[in-house]
Amino acid sequence: MAFFNWNDSYSVGVREIDEQHRKLITLLNSLYDAMKAGTTREALGPLLSELVSYTQVHFAHEESKLSDAGYPDLAEHRKEHEKF
């Protein structure tokens, strides 16, 4: 059983962003599975690094798209990303 399952209600209607969100969920589930299996801290490091790195890339991409589209709540959305 996955830690977090994709649900179509999470879709933002932008294929590229939805695919990135799905990848983030996959990475999160991989990290969760490794933790449940008792994987050592050293082995978890690369998974955690990939999750952090991909999250940063995704946030930058998403914020750029929102800026290009003139999204009115971009500042608030950026704050949510910073909290994460």
N, C-alpha and C positions, 0 to 999 in steps of 0.2 A: 504494500500500500504506500502510495506517495505521500510525502509531507504536504504537498500543495498540488492540486490538480487544476489544469487550465479549464476554464469554463467560457463558453462563447459570450457570456454576459460581460466578460472582462475586455472584450474586443473594443478597440477605439475606432475601428473602421478604416485604419490605414495599414495595409498589408505589411509593409516594412516594419512598422512599430510593433504590430501584433506578433510578428515573427521574433523580434528582439525580446518581447515580453515572454514568449514561449521559451526562448533559449535561457533567459534568466531563471524561469521556473525549473527547467531541466537541470541547470547548474545547482540551484538550491536543493533540489531533490537528491542530486548526486552527493552533495555535502551531507545532507541528512542521513542518507543510506550509509555513508562511510562512518559517520558518527555512531549510528545504531550498531554497526558491525564491530565497533570497538577499534577502529582504525587508529593507528598511532598519530600523535600530533605531527610528527614529521611527514607522514603520508597525507595528512589533511592540509598541510601547508599549500601545496600546489593547487588543490581544489579551491581553497579559500582565496588564493591569489588570483586565480582565473575568474572567480565570481566578482571580486572587487574590481579587477581590471575591466571586465566586460560591462559591469554596472556603470563605471565611469564613462566608457565609450558610449553606452546607450544613453545616459543622461545628457551628454554633450550633443549627441545627434538629435535627440528628442527636443531639447531646448532650442536648437538651431531651427528645426522644422516649425516649432511653435512660434518662434520669432519671425520667421519668413512669412508665416500665415497671419501675423498680427494678432496673435492670441492675447486677449485682454488681461488674463490672469497669470501671465508668464512669471511675474515676480513672485507670486504666491506659490506657483508650481516649483520654481527654483528653490524656494525655502523648504518645500517638502523633500526635494532631492537632497538638500544639504542635511536635513534631519536624518534621512536614511543613511 
